[in-house]
Amino acid sequence: MSLKLTILGCHSATPRTSAHPTSQLLEIQNRHFLIDCGEGTQVQLRKYKIKFSKIKHIFISHLHGDHVFGLIGLISTFRLLNRDTKLHVYGPRGIKEFIVTQLRLSQSFAGYPIEFHELTSDKSELIYEDKKVEIYTIPLSHRIYTNGFLFKEKIGERKLNISAIKKHAEIEICDYQNLKNGRDYTLENGETIPNKNLTHNPSKPLSYAFCSDTSYKENIVPFIKNVDLLYHETTFLNDKKDLAKTTKHSTTKQAAKIAKLANVSKLIIGHYSSRYKDIEPFKTEAREIFLNTELAVEGLTFEL
């Protein structure tokens, strides 16, 4: 089990020379998921040496520019790099028109298949699943339709207890996969050895929750309960809680309260308003409520 999150951009509204809008790359079970795609995302991918070809799934939380204006550029670059593998784009209804219109008006084309998965539900839903990972939406409350995303590893195979296995000479290497799959082993004399006597429990599945732009919303807590890593936007310090309410964003202490209620292991905060030149007070305020809080910083990675 493994999880690695790279922060590509973590500021709100407008890009600056040293601050990019929201984008992250999540590596989980050897899958590479791009989350949001603000301006400059492809430059950041280059900067942090992330191979474009590994990105097959992109998740867009909402259609505000600081979360999506980098997408058309990235899609165009994929074509210039002779991409031929399918790209899956998950986002609000309208994301297909948003991209296709830009391609049409610029007389461009992708040159590779793009499958758009448009989201409309105001309830959490499973939007991606394979043998090792599943991804759910987290309905948020912003000025336009917005989702967060919950990434979860599935329970893996059981681990072999080699010292216990070696006590039974007739158990061969070709039997190992059945043991990993949880099957008991029956000896030639008819005795059945319970699987738990020959294996160890699998590693605990890891989970990551991305909560993009949203006002304070306690009803997301059941969806993110006990996650290992939570990113929650904190556009404002606590003294601007009235402005946060008006613009449907969150403050430091609101994000920290959500983390505490959900009993998450670690909180990452970001999406800082450009009014702040120093972001350290964000961490200070959040830690008053939830101690294990870290700041999102471009280029920073979080590994579990």
C-alpha positions as CSV (number, residue, x, y, z in Angstrom):
1,M,0.0,0.0,0.0
2,S,1.4,3.4,-0.9
3,L,0.2,6.9,-1.5
4,K,2.1,10.0,-2.6
5,L,0.6,13.5,-3.1
6,T,2.5,16.2,-4.9
7,I,1.3,19.8,-4.6
8,L,1.5,21.6,-8.0
9,G,-0.4,24.7,-7.1
10,C,-2.2,25.8,-3.9
11,H,-3.2,29.4,-4.2
12,S,-6.6,30.9,-5.2
13,A,-7.8,33.2,-7.9
14,T,-4.9,34.6,-9.9
15,P,-1.5,33.0,-10.7
16,R,1.6,34.9,-9.7
17,T,5.3,34.5,-10.4
18,S,5.7,32.3,-7.3
19,A,2.2,31.1,-6.7
20,H,0.1,28.8,-8.9
21,P,-3.6,28.0,-8.6
22,T,-4.9,24.7,-7.6
23,S,-3.5,21.4,-9.0
24,Q,-2.3,18.2,-7.4
25,L,-1.0,14.8,-8.5
26,L,-1.9,11.8,-6.5
27,E,0.0,8.5,-6.9
28,I,-1.8,5.6,-5.4
29,Q,-1.3,1.9,-6.2
30,N,0.8,3.0,-9.3
31,R,-2.0,5.0,-10.7
32,H,-1.4,8.7,-11.4
33,F,-4.5,11.0,-10.9
34,L,-4.4,14.7,-11.7
35,I,-6.7,16.7,-9.4
36,D,-7.8,20.1,-10.7
37,C,-5.8,21.9,-13.4
38,G,-5.3,25.6,-12.8
39,E,-3.2,27.8,-15.1
40,G,0.5,26.6,-15.3
41,T,-0.2,23.0,-14.3
42,Q,1.8,21.6,-17.2
43,V,4.7,23.8,-16.4
44,Q,4.6,22.6,-12.8
45,L,4.4,19.0,-14.0
46,R,7.6,19.6,-15.9
47,K,9.2,21.4,-13.0
48,Y,8.6,18.5,-10.7
49,K,9.6,15.9,-13.3
50,I,6.2,14.1,-13.6
51,K,5.8,12.2,-16.8
52,F,2.8,13.4,-18.8
53,S,2.2,9.9,-20.2
54,K,1.4,8.5,-16.8
55,I,-1.7,10.7,-16.5
56,K,-4.8,8.9,-17.7
57,H,-7.4,10.3,-15.4
58,I,-8.1,14.0,-14.6
59,F,-10.6,15.1,-11.9
60,I,-11.9,18.7,-12.0
61,S,-13.8,19.9,-8.9
62,H,-15.6,22.8,-10.5
63,L,-15.4,25.1,-13.5
64,H,-13.9,28.2,-11.9
65,G,-10.9,29.3,-13.8
66,D,-8.3,28.8,-11.1
67,H,-9.2,25.1,-11.1
68,V,-9.6,24.4,-14.8
69,F,-8.0,27.0,-17.1
70,G,-4.9,24.9,-17.5
71,L,-6.7,21.9,-18.8
72,I,-7.0,22.9,-22.5
73,G,-3.3,23.6,-22.6
74,L,-2.4,20.3,-21.1
75,I,-4.8,18.5,-23.5
76,S,-3.1,20.3,-26.4
77,T,0.3,19.4,-25.2
78,F,-0.6,15.7,-25.0
79,R,-1.3,15.9,-28.7
80,L,2.0,17.5,-29.5
81,L,3.7,14.7,-27.5
82,N,1.9,12.1,-29.9
83,R,-0.3,10.7,-27.2
84,D,-2.5,7.8,-28.3
85,T,-3.9,6.5,-25.1
86,K,-7.4,7.5,-23.9
87,L,-7.7,10.3,-21.5
88,H,-10.6,10.3,-18.9
89,V,-11.8,13.6,-17.7
90,Y,-14.2,13.8,-14.7
91,G,-15.9,17.1,-13.9
92,P,-19.2,19.0,-13.7
93,R,-21.7,18.9,-16.5
94,G,-20.3,21.4,-19.1
95,I,-16.7,20.2,-18.9
96,K,-17.0,18.5,-22.3
97,E,-18.4,21.7,-24.0
98,F,-15.8,23.7,-22.2
99,I,-13.0,21.7,-23.9
100,V,-14.5,20.8,-27.2
101,T,-15.5,24.4,-27.9
102,Q,-11.9,25.6,-27.4
103,L,-10.6,22.9,-29.6
104,R,-13.2,23.7,-32.3
105,L,-12.7,27.5,-32.3
106,S,-8.9,27.2,-32.4
107,Q,-9.2,24.6,-35.3
108,S,-7.4,22.1,-33.1
109,F,-7.9,18.5,-32.3
110,A,-6.8,16.1,-29.6
111,G,-5.6,13.3,-31.9
112,Y,-6.3,10.7,-29.2
113,P,-9.6,9.6,-27.5
114,I,-11.0,11.7,-24.7
115,E,-13.9,10.3,-22.6
116,F,-15.7,12.9,-20.5
117,H,-17.5,11.8,-17.3
118,E,-19.9,14.6,-16.5
119,L,-21.1,14.8,-12.9
120,T,-24.5,16.2,-11.8
121,S,-25.5,14.4,-8.6
122,D,-25.7,16.2,-5.3
123,K,-25.1,12.9,-3.5
124,S,-21.8,11.1,-3.2
125,E,-21.3,8.5,-6.0
126,L,-18.7,6.0,-7.1
127,I,-17.1,7.4,-10.3
128,Y,-14.1,5.2,-10.8
129,E,-13.2,1.7,-9.8
130,D,-10.6,-0.9,-10.7
131,K,-9.1,-3.9,-8.9
132,K,-7.1,-1.8,-6.4
133,V,-8.7,1.7,-6.2
134,E,-12.1,3.3,-6.0
135,I,-13.0,7.0,-6.2
136,Y,-16.1,8.8,-4.9
137,T,-17.4,12.3,-5.2
138,I,-17.7,14.5,-2.1
139,P,-20.6,17.0,-2.7
140,L,-19.4,20.5,-1.6
141,S,-21.1,23.8,-1.2
142,H,-19.7,26.6,-3.4
143,R,-21.0,29.3,-5.7
144,I,-21.3,26.8,-8.5
145,Y,-21.7,23.0,-8.6
146,T,-18.6,21.6,-7.0
147,N,-17.3,18.2,-5.9
148,G,-14.4,17.0,-3.8
149,F,-13.0,13.5,-4.4
150,L,-12.3,10.6,-2.1
151,F,-9.6,8.2,-3.2
152,K,-9.5,4.8,-1.5
153,E,-7.3,1.7,-1.8
154,K,-9.1,-1.6,-1.7
155,I,-8.1,-4.2,0.8
156,G,-5.1,-6.0,-0.6
157,E,-3.9,-9.6,-0.6
158,R,-3.0,-11.4,2.6
159,K,0.7,-11.6,3.4
160,L,2.4,-15.0,3.5
161,N,3.7,-16.2,6.8
162,I,6.7,-18.0,5.4
163,S,7.9,-19.5,8.7
164,A,4.5,-21.1,9.2
165,I,4.3,-22.3,5.6
166,K,7.7,-24.0,5.7
167,K,6.5,-26.3,8.4
168,H,4.4,-28.0,5.8
169,A,6.6,-29.4,3.0
170,E,3.8,-30.1,0.6
171,I,2.8,-26.4,0.4
172,E,4.5,-25.3,-2.8
173,I,5.2,-21.9,-4.4
174,C,2.3,-22.5,-6.8
175,D,0.0,-22.6,-3.8
176,Y,1.0,-19.1,-2.6
177,Q,-1.5,-17.1,-4.6
178,N,-4.4,-19.1,-3.2
179,L,-3.1,-18.4,0.3
180,K,-2.8,-14.7,-0.5
181,N,-6.4,-14.8,-1.7
182,G,-7.5,-16.1,1.7
183,R,-8.1,-19.8,0.9
184,D,-7.4,-22.5,3.5
185,Y,-5.0,-25.2,2.6
186,T,-5.9,-28.9,2.7
187,L,-3.1,-31.4,3.4
188,E,-2.9,-34.8,1.6
189,N,-4.1,-36.5,4.8
190,G,-7.3,-34.4,4.7
191,E,-6.4,-32.0,7.5
192,T,-7.4,-28.4,6.7
193,I,-5.1,-25.6,7.8
194,P,-6.9,-22.3,8.3
195,N,-5.6,-19.5,6.2
196,K,-5.0,-17.3,9.2
197,N,-2.4,-19.8,10.4
198,L,-0.4,-19.4,7.2
199,T,-0.8,-15.7,6.5
200,H,-0.9,-12.3,8.1
201,N,-3.5,-9.6,7.6
202,P,-3.1,-7.3,4.6
203,S,-1.8,-3.8,5.1
204,K,-4.4,-1.2,6.1
205,P,-5.8,0.5,2.9
206,L,-4.9,4.1,2.6
207,S,-7.2,6.9,1.7
208,Y,-7.1,10.6,0.6
209,A,-9.8,13.2,0.5
210,F,-9.6,16.3,-1.6
211,C,-12.1,19.0,-0.6
212,S,-11.9,21.9,-3.0
213,D,-13.7,25.3,-2.7
214,T,-16.5,25.0,-0.2
215,S,-18.2,26.8,2.6
216,Y,-18.2,25.1,6.0
217,K,-20.2,21.9,5.5
218,E,-20.3,19.4,8.4
219,N,-22.4,16.9,6.4
220,I,-19.2,15.9,4.4
221,V,-17.8,14.4,7.6
222,P,-19.3,10.9,7.1
223,F,-17.7,10.7,3.7
224,I,-14.2,11.5,4.9
225,K,-14.3,9.8,8.3
226,N,-10.9,8.4,9.4
227,V,-9.1,9.2,6.1
228,D,-5.4,9.1,6.3
229,L,-4.9,12.4,4.5
230,L,-7.3,15.3,4.0
231,Y,-6.8,18.4,1.9
232,H,-9.3,21.1,2.8
233,E,-9.4,24.6,1.3
234,T,-8.7,27.5,3.6
235,T,-9.0,30.7,1.6
236,F,-9.1,33.0,4.6
237,L,-7.8,33.4,8.1
238,N,-10.5,33.2,10.8
239,D,-10.9,37.0,11.1
240,K,-12.4,36.9,7.6
241,K,-15.1,34.3,8.4
242,D,-17.9,36.7,7.3
243,L,-16.2,37.1,3.9
244,A,-15.7,33.3,3.7
245,K,-19.4,32.9,4.3
246,T,-20.3,35.4,1.6
247,T,-17.9,33.9,-1.0
248,K,-18.7,30.3,0.1
249,H,-15.2,29.5,1.1
250,S,-13.7,28.2,4.3
251,T,-11.4,29.6,7.0
252,T,-8.5,27.9,8.8
253,K,-10.5,27.0,11.9
254,Q,-13.4,25.7,9.9
255,A,-11.2,23.3,7.9
256,A,-9.5,22.2,11.2
257,K,-12.9,21.6,12.8
258,I,-13.9,19.4,9.8
259,A,-10.6,17.4,10.2
260,K,-11.3,17.0,13.9
261,L,-14.9,15.9,13.5
262,A,-13.8,13.4,10.8
263,N,-11.0,12.0,12.9
264,V,-8.5,12.2,10.0
265,S,-4.9,11.4,10.5
266,K,-3.4,14.5,8.8
267,L,-4.8,17.8,7.4
268,I,-3.3,19.8,4.6
269,I,-4.6,23.3,4.0
270,G,-4.3,25.5,0.9
271,H,-6.1,27.7,-1.6
272,Y,-4.7,30.8,0.1
273,S,-6.2,34.2,-0.9
274,S,-3.7,36.5,-2.7
275,R,-4.2,39.1,0.1
276,Y,-1.9,37.1,2.3
277,K,1.9,37.5,1.8
278,D,2.7,35.2,4.7
279,I,0.9,31.9,5.0
280,E,2.4,30.7,8.3
281,P,-0.6,32.2,10.3
282,F,-2.8,29.7,8.4
283,K,-1.0,26.8,10.1
284,T,-0.9,28.5,13.5
285,E,-4.6,29.1,13.5
286,A,-5.6,25.6,12.2
287,R,-3.3,23.9,14.8
288,E,-5.2,25.5,17.6
289,I,-8.0,23.1,16.7
290,F,-6.3,20.2,14.8
291,L,-2.6,19.8,15.7
292,N,-1.5,17.6,12.8
293,T,-2.0,20.3,10.2
294,E,0.5,21.1,7.4
295,L,0.6,23.8,4.8
296,A,0.3,23.0,1.1
297,V,3.4,24.4,-0.6
298,E,4.2,24.0,-4.3
299,G,6.5,21.1,-4.9
300,L,5.9,19.6,-1.5
301,T,5.1,15.9,-1.4
302,F,3.2,13.9,1.3
303,E,3.9,10.2,1.3
304,L,2.2,7.4,3.2
